[in-house]
Amino acid sequence: MSKWFPKLYDKLMAPLEKKKLENIRRGLISKAEGHVLEIGSGTGANFPFYKNASHITAIEPNPNMIKESLPKINQTRVPIDIRQESAEVLPFKENTFDTVVGTLVFCTIPNPRQALNDIRRVLKPEGKFLLFEHVRMGNTTLSSLQNILTPVWKHLCDGCHLNRDTLKFVQESEFHVNNVTSYYNGLFLVIESTN
């Protein structure tokens, strides 16, 4: 985990967030209800958009990302508890959360299948699993380019895999996928599932 990436993340993402991603985040996060677990909360980009949740437990493995997220806690009226944890081994009891949220995070999780299995464990039956991810594109030329760029990109961007097929992983993990919305020719997907 780098120390410089968390400090630059919000600045690097600001133009894309303001023009494109913020509205997608807002729409997805508005569907999060009850006790919410946010996986890989990063710099807290989602925090201001929680309106219908009663409490948020956010996990983030990088302590420098947690530090950058602290000012955003004041931008929400929902209580937020941030813990330094990884998604593969969640320190929570079974059936704890009403909703689990992840945005632009599954690209960096070292073992996404293990993380999905543990998310299923801590999510209540019929609980919501809401994801907004960049994914491996369906276009052969573009997905080949993602494959070429991924080794360098992972090194520069804190382990981010440009070519990860997150939708496939979700489908294989026995979540019931209710809706998939594609943005920007399939580069970004919103995946709404239930346990």
PyMOL commands that place a pseudoatom at each C-alpha (Angstrom):
pseudoatom trace, name=CA, resn=MET, resi=1, chain=A, elem=C, hetatm=0, pos=[0.000, 0.000, 0.000]
pseudoatom trace, name=CA, resn=SER, resi=2, chain=A, elem=C, hetatm=0, pos=[1.410, 3.297, -1.042]
pseudoatom trace, name=CA, resn=LYS, resi=3, chain=A, elem=C, hetatm=0, pos=[1.445, 6.466, 1.016]
pseudoatom trace, name=CA, resn=TRP, resi=4, chain=A, elem=C, hetatm=0, pos=[1.286, 8.884, -1.917]
pseudoatom trace, name=CA, resn=PHE, resi=5, chain=A, elem=C, hetatm=0, pos=[-1.722, 7.350, -3.717]
pseudoatom trace, name=CA, resn=PRO, resi=6, chain=A, elem=C, hetatm=0, pos=[-4.279, 8.185, -0.974]
pseudoatom trace, name=CA, resn=LYS, resi=7, chain=A, elem=C, hetatm=0, pos=[-3.085, 11.809, -0.871]
pseudoatom trace, name=CA, resn=LEU, resi=8, chain=A, elem=C, hetatm=0, pos=[-3.500, 12.212, -4.645]
pseudoatom trace, name=CA, resn=TYR, resi=9, chain=A, elem=C, hetatm=0, pos=[-6.584, 10.062, -5.215]
pseudoatom trace, name=CA, resn=ASP, resi=10, chain=A, elem=C, hetatm=0, pos=[-9.261, 12.736, -4.694]
pseudoatom trace, name=CA, resn=LYS, resi=11, chain=A, elem=C, hetatm=0, pos=[-7.337, 15.305, -6.740]
pseudoatom trace, name=CA, resn=LEU, resi=12, chain=A, elem=C, hetatm=0, pos=[-6.768, 12.886, -9.617]
pseudoatom trace, name=CA, resn=MET, resi=13, chain=A, elem=C, hetatm=0, pos=[-10.375, 11.698, -9.603]
pseudoatom trace, name=CA, resn=ALA, resi=14, chain=A, elem=C, hetatm=0, pos=[-12.043, 15.109, -9.104]
pseudoatom trace, name=CA, resn=PRO, resi=15, chain=A, elem=C, hetatm=0, pos=[-12.727, 15.913, -12.786]
pseudoatom trace, name=CA, resn=LEU, resi=16, chain=A, elem=C, hetatm=0, pos=[-14.150, 12.443, -13.466]
pseudoatom trace, name=CA, resn=GLU, resi=17, chain=A, elem=C, hetatm=0, pos=[-16.136, 12.438, -10.223]
pseudoatom trace, name=CA, resn=LYS, resi=18, chain=A, elem=C, hetatm=0, pos=[-17.751, 15.836, -10.861]
pseudoatom trace, name=CA, resn=LYS, resi=19, chain=A, elem=C, hetatm=0, pos=[-18.611, 15.211, -14.512]
pseudoatom trace, name=CA, resn=LYS, resi=20, chain=A, elem=C, hetatm=0, pos=[-19.490, 11.533, -14.482]
pseudoatom trace, name=CA, resn=LEU, resi=21, chain=A, elem=C, hetatm=0, pos=[-19.202, 9.389, -11.380]
pseudoatom trace, name=CA, resn=GLU, resi=22, chain=A, elem=C, hetatm=0, pos=[-20.802, 11.485, -8.652]
pseudoatom trace, name=CA, resn=ASN, resi=23, chain=A, elem=C, hetatm=0, pos=[-24.331, 11.021, -10.017]
pseudoatom trace, name=CA, resn=ILE, resi=24, chain=A, elem=C, hetatm=0, pos=[-23.810, 7.267, -10.355]
pseudoatom trace, name=CA, resn=ARG, resi=25, chain=A, elem=C, hetatm=0, pos=[-22.574, 7.071, -6.756]
pseudoatom trace, name=CA, resn=ARG, resi=26, chain=A, elem=C, hetatm=0, pos=[-25.465, 9.197, -5.479]
pseudoatom trace, name=CA, resn=GLY, resi=27, chain=A, elem=C, hetatm=0, pos=[-28.068, 7.002, -7.191]
pseudoatom trace, name=CA, resn=LEU, resi=28, chain=A, elem=C, hetatm=0, pos=[-26.567, 3.770, -5.931]
pseudoatom trace, name=CA, resn=ILE, resi=29, chain=A, elem=C, hetatm=0, pos=[-25.902, 4.918, -2.362]
pseudoatom trace, name=CA, resn=SER, resi=30, chain=A, elem=C, hetatm=0, pos=[-29.491, 6.211, -2.028]
pseudoatom trace, name=CA, resn=LYS, resi=31, chain=A, elem=C, hetatm=0, pos=[-30.585, 2.527, -2.186]
pseudoatom trace, name=CA, resn=ALA, resi=32, chain=A, elem=C, hetatm=0, pos=[-28.484, 1.542, 0.844]
pseudoatom trace, name=CA, resn=GLU, resi=33, chain=A, elem=C, hetatm=0, pos=[-30.711, 1.034, 3.888]
pseudoatom trace, name=CA, resn=GLY, resi=34, chain=A, elem=C, hetatm=0, pos=[-30.412, -0.064, 7.496]
pseudoatom trace, name=CA, resn=HIS, resi=35, chain=A, elem=C, hetatm=0, pos=[-27.043, -1.108, 8.896]
pseudoatom trace, name=CA, resn=VAL, resi=36, chain=A, elem=C, hetatm=0, pos=[-24.639, -0.753, 5.956]
pseudoatom trace, name=CA, resn=LEU, resi=37, chain=A, elem=C, hetatm=0, pos=[-21.208, -2.283, 5.453]
pseudoatom trace, name=CA, resn=GLU, resi=38, chain=A, elem=C, hetatm=0, pos=[-19.080, -0.355, 2.982]
pseudoatom trace, name=CA, resn=ILE, resi=39, chain=A, elem=C, hetatm=0, pos=[-16.218, -2.411, 1.588]
pseudoatom trace, name=CA, resn=GLY, resi=40, chain=A, elem=C, hetatm=0, pos=[-13.045, -0.447, 0.816]
pseudoatom trace, name=CA, resn=SER, resi=41, chain=A, elem=C, hetatm=0, pos=[-14.323, 2.984, 1.728]
pseudoatom trace, name=CA, resn=GLY, resi=42, chain=A, elem=C, hetatm=0, pos=[-11.151, 4.638, 0.413]
pseudoatom trace, name=CA, resn=THR, resi=43, chain=A, elem=C, hetatm=0, pos=[-11.160, 8.400, 0.843]
pseudoatom trace, name=CA, resn=GLY, resi=44, chain=A, elem=C, hetatm=0, pos=[-14.851, 8.443, 1.811]
pseudoatom trace, name=CA, resn=ALA, resi=45, chain=A, elem=C, hetatm=0, pos=[-16.255, 9.506, -1.567]
pseudoatom trace, name=CA, resn=ASN, resi=46, chain=A, elem=C, hetatm=0, pos=[-19.583, 7.805, -0.785]
pseudoatom trace, name=CA, resn=PHE, resi=47, chain=A, elem=C, hetatm=0, pos=[-20.032, 9.192, 2.728]
pseudoatom trace, name=CA, resn=PRO, resi=48, chain=A, elem=C, hetatm=0, pos=[-21.941, 12.376, 1.785]
pseudoatom trace, name=CA, resn=PHE, resi=49, chain=A, elem=C, hetatm=0, pos=[-24.511, 10.378, -0.222]
pseudoatom trace, name=CA, resn=TYR, resi=50, chain=A, elem=C, hetatm=0, pos=[-25.855, 8.125, 2.543]
pseudoatom trace, name=CA, resn=LYS, resi=51, chain=A, elem=C, hetatm=0, pos=[-29.388, 9.276, 3.344]
pseudoatom trace, name=CA, resn=ASN, resi=52, chain=A, elem=C, hetatm=0, pos=[-31.439, 6.137, 4.060]
pseudoatom trace, name=CA, resn=ALA, resi=53, chain=A, elem=C, hetatm=0, pos=[-28.965, 4.177, 6.174]
pseudoatom trace, name=CA, resn=SER, resi=54, chain=A, elem=C, hetatm=0, pos=[-29.207, 4.031, 9.949]
pseudoatom trace, name=CA, resn=HIS, resi=55, chain=A, elem=C, hetatm=0, pos=[-25.512, 3.293, 10.526]
pseudoatom trace, name=CA, resn=ILE, resi=56, chain=A, elem=C, hetatm=0, pos=[-22.460, 2.693, 8.318]
pseudoatom trace, name=CA, resn=THR, resi=57, chain=A, elem=C, hetatm=0, pos=[-19.587, 0.418, 9.179]
pseudoatom trace, name=CA, resn=ALA, resi=58, chain=A, elem=C, hetatm=0, pos=[-16.823, 1.173, 6.692]
pseudoatom trace, name=CA, resn=ILE, resi=59, chain=A, elem=C, hetatm=0, pos=[-13.771, -1.014, 6.218]
pseudoatom trace, name=CA, resn=GLU, resi=60, chain=A, elem=C, hetatm=0, pos=[-10.554, 0.010, 4.487]
pseudoatom trace, name=CA, resn=PRO, resi=61, chain=A, elem=C, hetatm=0, pos=[-7.216, -1.841, 4.613]
pseudoatom trace, name=CA, resn=ASN, resi=62, chain=A, elem=C, hetatm=0, pos=[-5.048, 1.212, 3.881]
pseudoatom trace, name=CA, resn=PRO, resi=63, chain=A, elem=C, hetatm=0, pos=[-4.563, 3.441, 6.966]
pseudoatom trace, name=CA, resn=ASN, resi=64, chain=A, elem=C, hetatm=0, pos=[-3.585, 6.366, 4.726]
pseudoatom trace, name=CA, resn=MET, resi=65, chain=A, elem=C, hetatm=0, pos=[-6.929, 6.133, 2.899]
pseudoatom trace, name=CA, resn=ILE, resi=66, chain=A, elem=C, hetatm=0, pos=[-8.713, 6.110, 6.256]
pseudoatom trace, name=CA, resn=LYS, resi=67, chain=A, elem=C, hetatm=0, pos=[-6.878, 9.272, 7.263]
pseudoatom trace, name=CA, resn=GLU, resi=68, chain=A, elem=C, hetatm=0, pos=[-7.962, 11.000, 4.034]
pseudoatom trace, name=CA, resn=SER, resi=69, chain=A, elem=C, hetatm=0, pos=[-11.597, 9.945, 4.594]
pseudoatom trace, name=CA, resn=LEU, resi=70, chain=A, elem=C, hetatm=0, pos=[-12.025, 11.377, 8.087]
pseudoatom trace, name=CA, resn=PRO, resi=71, chain=A, elem=C, hetatm=0, pos=[-13.043, 14.927, 7.012]
pseudoatom trace, name=CA, resn=LYS, resi=72, chain=A, elem=C, hetatm=0, pos=[-15.892, 13.500, 4.894]
pseudoatom trace, name=CA, resn=ILE, resi=73, chain=A, elem=C, hetatm=0, pos=[-17.543, 11.949, 7.938]
pseudoatom trace, name=CA, resn=ASN, resi=74, chain=A, elem=C, hetatm=0, pos=[-18.704, 15.452, 8.838]
pseudoatom trace, name=CA, resn=GLN, resi=75, chain=A, elem=C, hetatm=0, pos=[-20.533, 15.694, 5.494]
pseudoatom trace, name=CA, resn=THR, resi=76, chain=A, elem=C, hetatm=0, pos=[-23.156, 13.102, 6.412]
pseudoatom trace, name=CA, resn=ARG, resi=77, chain=A, elem=C, hetatm=0, pos=[-25.845, 12.872, 9.047]
pseudoatom trace, name=CA, resn=VAL, resi=78, chain=A, elem=C, hetatm=0, pos=[-25.508, 9.075, 9.301]
pseudoatom trace, name=CA, resn=PRO, resi=79, chain=A, elem=C, hetatm=0, pos=[-23.130, 7.670, 11.961]
pseudoatom trace, name=CA, resn=ILE, resi=80, chain=A, elem=C, hetatm=0, pos=[-20.019, 6.152, 10.370]
pseudoatom trace, name=CA, resn=ASP, resi=81, chain=A, elem=C, hetatm=0, pos=[-17.567, 3.818, 12.030]
pseudoatom trace, name=CA, resn=ILE, resi=82, chain=A, elem=C, hetatm=0, pos=[-14.341, 3.204, 10.050]
pseudoatom trace, name=CA, resn=ARG, resi=83, chain=A, elem=C, hetatm=0, pos=[-12.203, 0.144, 10.718]
pseudoatom trace, name=CA, resn=GLN, resi=84, chain=A, elem=C, hetatm=0, pos=[-8.911, -0.969, 9.207]
pseudoatom trace, name=CA, resn=GLU, resi=85, chain=A, elem=C, hetatm=0, pos=[-9.852, -4.394, 7.824]
pseudoatom trace, name=CA, resn=SER, resi=86, chain=A, elem=C, hetatm=0, pos=[-9.669, -6.366, 4.589]
pseudoatom trace, name=CA, resn=ALA, resi=87, chain=A, elem=C, hetatm=0, pos=[-12.689, -7.704, 2.716]
pseudoatom trace, name=CA, resn=GLU, resi=88, chain=A, elem=C, hetatm=0, pos=[-11.519, -11.313, 2.565]
pseudoatom trace, name=CA, resn=VAL, resi=89, chain=A, elem=C, hetatm=0, pos=[-11.896, -11.973, 6.304]
pseudoatom trace, name=CA, resn=LEU, resi=90, chain=A, elem=C, hetatm=0, pos=[-14.617, -9.773, 7.750]
pseudoatom trace, name=CA, resn=PRO, resi=91, chain=A, elem=C, hetatm=0, pos=[-14.644, -9.551, 11.568]
pseudoatom trace, name=CA, resn=PHE, resi=92, chain=A, elem=C, hetatm=0, pos=[-18.439, -9.595, 11.838]
pseudoatom trace, name=CA, resn=LYS, resi=93, chain=A, elem=C, hetatm=0, pos=[-21.049, -12.191, 12.778]
pseudoatom trace, name=CA, resn=GLU, resi=94, chain=A, elem=C, hetatm=0, pos=[-23.267, -13.860, 10.205]
pseudoatom trace, name=CA, resn=ASN, resi=95, chain=A, elem=C, hetatm=0, pos=[-26.331, -11.937, 9.032]
pseudoatom trace, name=CA, resn=THR, resi=96, chain=A, elem=C, hetatm=0, pos=[-25.179, -8.612, 10.522]
pseudoatom trace, name=CA, resn=PHE, resi=97, chain=A, elem=C, hetatm=0, pos=[-25.807, -6.140, 7.680]
pseudoatom trace, name=CA, resn=ASP, resi=98, chain=A, elem=C, hetatm=0, pos=[-28.903, -5.051, 5.756]
pseudoatom trace, name=CA, resn=THR, resi=99, chain=A, elem=C, hetatm=0, pos=[-26.862, -3.680, 2.848]
pseudoatom trace, name=CA, resn=VAL, resi=100, chain=A, elem=C, hetatm=0, pos=[-23.292, -4.077, 1.628]
pseudoatom trace, name=CA, resn=VAL, resi=101, chain=A, elem=C, hetatm=0, pos=[-21.849, -1.408, -0.676]
pseudoatom trace, name=CA, resn=GLY, resi=102, chain=A, elem=C, hetatm=0, pos=[-18.682, -1.372, -2.752]
pseudoatom trace, name=CA, resn=THR, resi=103, chain=A, elem=C, hetatm=0, pos=[-17.642, 1.298, -5.234]
pseudoatom trace, name=CA, resn=LEU, resi=104, chain=A, elem=C, hetatm=0, pos=[-14.514, 1.096, -7.386]
pseudoatom trace, name=CA, resn=VAL, resi=105, chain=A, elem=C, hetatm=0, pos=[-13.007, -1.366, -4.927]
pseudoatom trace, name=CA, resn=PHE, resi=106, chain=A, elem=C, hetatm=0, pos=[-13.187, -4.913, -6.267]
pseudoatom trace, name=CA, resn=CYS, resi=107, chain=A, elem=C, hetatm=0, pos=[-10.387, -4.119, -8.707]
pseudoatom trace, name=CA, resn=THR, resi=108, chain=A, elem=C, hetatm=0, pos=[-7.984, -3.884, -5.746]
pseudoatom trace, name=CA, resn=ILE, resi=109, chain=A, elem=C, hetatm=0, pos=[-9.105, -6.797, -3.551]
pseudoatom trace, name=CA, resn=PRO, resi=110, chain=A, elem=C, hetatm=0, pos=[-6.398, -9.503, -3.747]
pseudoatom trace, name=CA, resn=ASN, resi=111, chain=A, elem=C, hetatm=0, pos=[-8.886, -12.390, -3.534]
pseudoatom trace, name=CA, resn=PRO, resi=112, chain=A, elem=C, hetatm=0, pos=[-12.286, -11.169, -4.787]
pseudoatom trace, name=CA, resn=ARG, resi=113, chain=A, elem=C, hetatm=0, pos=[-13.950, -14.607, -4.644]
pseudoatom trace, name=CA, resn=GLN, resi=114, chain=A, elem=C, hetatm=0, pos=[-13.043, -15.016, -0.983]
pseudoatom trace, name=CA, resn=ALA, resi=115, chain=A, elem=C, hetatm=0, pos=[-14.294, -11.479, -0.276]
pseudoatom trace, name=CA, resn=LEU, resi=116, chain=A, elem=C, hetatm=0, pos=[-17.626, -12.208, -1.980]
pseudoatom trace, name=CA, resn=ASN, resi=117, chain=A, elem=C, hetatm=0, pos=[-18.073, -15.381, 0.054]
pseudoatom trace, name=CA, resn=ASP, resi=118, chain=A, elem=C, hetatm=0, pos=[-17.474, -13.502, 3.299]
pseudoatom trace, name=CA, resn=ILE, resi=119, chain=A, elem=C, hetatm=0, pos=[-19.794, -10.684, 2.224]
pseudoatom trace, name=CA, resn=ARG, resi=120, chain=A, elem=C, hetatm=0, pos=[-22.547, -13.281, 1.677]
pseudoatom trace, name=CA, resn=ARG, resi=121, chain=A, elem=C, hetatm=0, pos=[-21.885, -14.579, 5.191]
pseudoatom trace, name=CA, resn=VAL, resi=122, chain=A, elem=C, hetatm=0, pos=[-22.283, -11.188, 6.936]
pseudoatom trace, name=CA, resn=LEU, resi=123, chain=A, elem=C, hetatm=0, pos=[-25.174, -9.953, 4.759]
pseudoatom trace, name=CA, resn=LYS, resi=124, chain=A, elem=C, hetatm=0, pos=[-28.660, -10.823, 5.984]
pseudoatom trace, name=CA, resn=PRO, resi=125, chain=A, elem=C, hetatm=0, pos=[-30.839, -13.105, 3.844]
pseudoatom trace, name=CA, resn=GLU, resi=126, chain=A, elem=C, hetatm=0, pos=[-32.475, -10.969, 1.155]
pseudoatom trace, name=CA, resn=GLY, resi=127, chain=A, elem=C, hetatm=0, pos=[-30.010, -8.174, 2.038]
pseudoatom trace, name=CA, resn=LYS, resi=128, chain=A, elem=C, hetatm=0, pos=[-28.879, -5.804, -0.709]
pseudoatom trace, name=CA, resn=PHE, resi=129, chain=A, elem=C, hetatm=0, pos=[-25.430, -5.979, -2.285]
pseudoatom trace, name=CA, resn=LEU, resi=130, chain=A, elem=C, hetatm=0, pos=[-24.749, -2.795, -4.282]
pseudoatom trace, name=CA, resn=LEU, resi=131, chain=A, elem=C, hetatm=0, pos=[-21.668, -2.386, -6.461]
pseudoatom trace, name=CA, resn=PHE, resi=132, chain=A, elem=C, hetatm=0, pos=[-20.313, 0.283, -8.787]
pseudoatom trace, name=CA, resn=GLU, resi=133, chain=A, elem=C, hetatm=0, pos=[-17.181, -1.017, -10.486]
pseudoatom trace, name=CA, resn=HIS, resi=134, chain=A, elem=C, hetatm=0, pos=[-14.978, -0.551, -13.502]
pseudoatom trace, name=CA, resn=VAL, resi=135, chain=A, elem=C, hetatm=0, pos=[-14.650, -3.911, -15.227]
pseudoatom trace, name=CA, resn=ARG, resi=136, chain=A, elem=C, hetatm=0, pos=[-13.108, -5.873, -18.058]
pseudoatom trace, name=CA, resn=MET, resi=137, chain=A, elem=C, hetatm=0, pos=[-14.749, -4.564, -21.238]
pseudoatom trace, name=CA, resn=GLY, resi=138, chain=A, elem=C, hetatm=0, pos=[-16.582, -6.785, -23.710]
pseudoatom trace, name=CA, resn=ASN, resi=139, chain=A, elem=C, hetatm=0, pos=[-14.839, -5.258, -26.723]
pseudoatom trace, name=CA, resn=THR, resi=140, chain=A, elem=C, hetatm=0, pos=[-11.887, -7.524, -27.624]
pseudoatom trace, name=CA, resn=THR, resi=141, chain=A, elem=C, hetatm=0, pos=[-9.561, -4.676, -28.586]
pseudoatom trace, name=CA, resn=LEU, resi=142, chain=A, elem=C, hetatm=0, pos=[-10.295, -2.681, -25.437]
pseudoatom trace, name=CA, resn=SER, resi=143, chain=A, elem=C, hetatm=0, pos=[-10.079, -5.696, -23.127]
pseudoatom trace, name=CA, resn=SER, resi=144, chain=A, elem=C, hetatm=0, pos=[-6.706, -6.592, -24.714]
pseudoatom trace, name=CA, resn=LEU, resi=145, chain=A, elem=C, hetatm=0, pos=[-5.538, -3.051, -23.993]
pseudoatom trace, name=CA, resn=GLN, resi=146, chain=A, elem=C, hetatm=0, pos=[-6.724, -3.453, -20.388]
pseudoatom trace, name=CA, resn=ASN, resi=147, chain=A, elem=C, hetatm=0, pos=[-4.674, -6.675, -20.150]
pseudoatom trace, name=CA, resn=ILE, resi=148, chain=A, elem=C, hetatm=0, pos=[-1.568, -4.900, -21.455]
pseudoatom trace, name=CA, resn=LEU, resi=149, chain=A, elem=C, hetatm=0, pos=[-1.947, -1.907, -19.122]
pseudoatom trace, name=CA, resn=THR, resi=150, chain=A, elem=C, hetatm=0, pos=[-2.891, -3.804, -15.941]
pseudoatom trace, name=CA, resn=PRO, resi=151, chain=A, elem=C, hetatm=0, pos=[0.624, -4.766, -14.701]
pseudoatom trace, name=CA, resn=VAL, resi=152, chain=A, elem=C, hetatm=0, pos=[1.831, -1.142, -14.771]
pseudoatom trace, name=CA, resn=TRP, resi=153, chain=A, elem=C, hetatm=0, pos=[-1.521, 0.231, -13.598]
pseudoatom trace, name=CA, resn=LYS, resi=154, chain=A, elem=C, hetatm=0, pos=[-1.528, -2.135, -10.581]
pseudoatom trace, name=CA, resn=HIS, resi=155, chain=A, elem=C, hetatm=0, pos=[1.856, -0.821, -9.559]
pseudoatom trace, name=CA, resn=LEU, resi=156, chain=A, elem=C, hetatm=0, pos=[0.862, 2.847, -9.913]
pseudoatom trace, name=CA, resn=CYS, resi=157, chain=A, elem=C, hetatm=0, pos=[-2.671, 2.653, -8.535]
pseudoatom trace, name=CA, resn=ASP, resi=158, chain=A, elem=C, hetatm=0, pos=[-2.475, 0.643, -5.326]
pseudoatom trace, name=CA, resn=GLY, resi=159, chain=A, elem=C, hetatm=0, pos=[-3.179, -2.795, -6.828]
pseudoatom trace, name=CA, resn=CYS, resi=160, chain=A, elem=C, hetatm=0, pos=[-5.972, -1.846, -9.250]
pseudoatom trace, name=CA, resn=HIS, resi=161, chain=A, elem=C, hetatm=0, pos=[-6.694, -4.498, -11.912]
pseudoatom trace, name=CA, resn=LEU, resi=162, chain=A, elem=C, hetatm=0, pos=[-8.133, -2.772, -14.985]
pseudoatom trace, name=CA, resn=ASN, resi=163, chain=A, elem=C, hetatm=0, pos=[-9.196, -6.115, -16.444]
pseudoatom trace, name=CA, resn=ARG, resi=164, chain=A, elem=C, hetatm=0, pos=[-11.136, -7.677, -13.565]
pseudoatom trace, name=CA, resn=ASP, resi=165, chain=A, elem=C, hetatm=0, pos=[-14.454, -9.343, -14.499]
pseudoatom trace, name=CA, resn=THR, resi=166, chain=A, elem=C, hetatm=0, pos=[-16.303, -8.433, -11.306]
pseudoatom trace, name=CA, resn=LEU, resi=167, chain=A, elem=C, hetatm=0, pos=[-19.782, -9.203, -12.671]
pseudoatom trace, name=CA, resn=LYS, resi=168, chain=A, elem=C, hetatm=0, pos=[-18.719, -12.780, -13.414]
pseudoatom trace, name=CA, resn=PHE, resi=169, chain=A, elem=C, hetatm=0, pos=[-17.364, -13.155, -9.872]
pseudoatom trace, name=CA, resn=VAL, resi=170, chain=A, elem=C, hetatm=0, pos=[-20.640, -11.862, -8.388]
pseudoatom trace, name=CA, resn=GLN, resi=171, chain=A, elem=C, hetatm=0, pos=[-22.701, -14.227, -10.539]
pseudoatom trace, name=CA, resn=GLU, resi=172, chain=A, elem=C, hetatm=0, pos=[-20.515, -17.197, -9.564]
pseudoatom trace, name=CA, resn=SER, resi=173, chain=A, elem=C, hetatm=0, pos=[-20.794, -16.390, -5.852]
pseudoatom trace, name=CA, resn=GLU, resi=174, chain=A, elem=C, hetatm=0, pos=[-24.534, -17.187, -5.705]
pseudoatom trace, name=CA, resn=PHE, resi=175, chain=A, elem=C, hetatm=0, pos=[-25.801, -13.656, -5.253]
pseudoatom trace, name=CA, resn=HIS, resi=176, chain=A, elem=C, hetatm=0, pos=[-29.049, -13.045, -7.109]
pseudoatom trace, name=CA, resn=VAL, resi=177, chain=A, elem=C, hetatm=0, pos=[-28.223, -10.309, -9.635]
pseudoatom trace, name=CA, resn=ASN, resi=178, chain=A, elem=C, hetatm=0, pos=[-31.345, -8.163, -9.991]
pseudoatom trace, name=CA, resn=ASN, resi=179, chain=A, elem=C, hetatm=0, pos=[-30.080, -5.409, -12.248]
pseudoatom trace, name=CA, resn=VAL, resi=180, chain=A, elem=C, hetatm=0, pos=[-26.928, -4.428, -14.154]
pseudoatom trace, name=CA, resn=THR, resi=181, chain=A, elem=C, hetatm=0, pos=[-26.561, -0.944, -15.614]
pseudoatom trace, name=CA, resn=SER, resi=182, chain=A, elem=C, hetatm=0, pos=[-23.694, -0.264, -17.998]
pseudoatom trace, name=CA, resn=TYR, resi=183, chain=A, elem=C, hetatm=0, pos=[-21.948, 3.085, -18.376]
pseudoatom trace, name=CA, resn=TYR, resi=184, chain=A, elem=C, hetatm=0, pos=[-19.381, 4.288, -20.911]
pseudoatom trace, name=CA, resn=ASN, resi=185, chain=A, elem=C, hetatm=0, pos=[-19.513, 1.308, -23.279]
pseudoatom trace, name=CA, resn=GLY, resi=186, chain=A, elem=C, hetatm=0, pos=[-19.316, -1.218, -20.469]
pseudoatom trace, name=CA, resn=LEU, resi=187, chain=A, elem=C, hetatm=0, pos=[-16.273, 0.214, -18.694]
pseudoatom trace, name=CA, resn=PHE, resi=188, chain=A, elem=C, hetatm=0, pos=[-18.355, 0.855, -15.564]
pseudoatom trace, name=CA, resn=LEU, resi=189, chain=A, elem=C, hetatm=0, pos=[-21.165, -1.315, -14.205]
pseudoatom trace, name=CA, resn=VAL, resi=190, chain=A, elem=C, hetatm=0, pos=[-23.671, -0.813, -11.429]
pseudoatom trace, name=CA, resn=ILE, resi=191, chain=A, elem=C, hetatm=0, pos=[-24.577, -4.256, -10.119]
pseudoatom trace, name=CA, resn=GLU, resi=192, chain=A, elem=C, hetatm=0, pos=[-27.576, -4.570, -7.805]
pseudoatom trace, name=CA, resn=SER, resi=193, chain=A, elem=C, hetatm=0, pos=[-27.901, -7.962, -6.119]
pseudoatom trace, name=CA, resn=THR, resi=194, chain=A, elem=C, hetatm=0, pos=[-29.531, -9.658, -3.165]
pseudoatom trace, name=CA, resn=ASN, resi=195, chain=A, elem=C, hetatm=0, pos=[-28.249, -12.379, -0.889]
for i in range(1, 195): cmd.bond("trace and resi %d" % i, "trace and resi %d" % (i + 1))
show_as sticks, trace
zoom trace
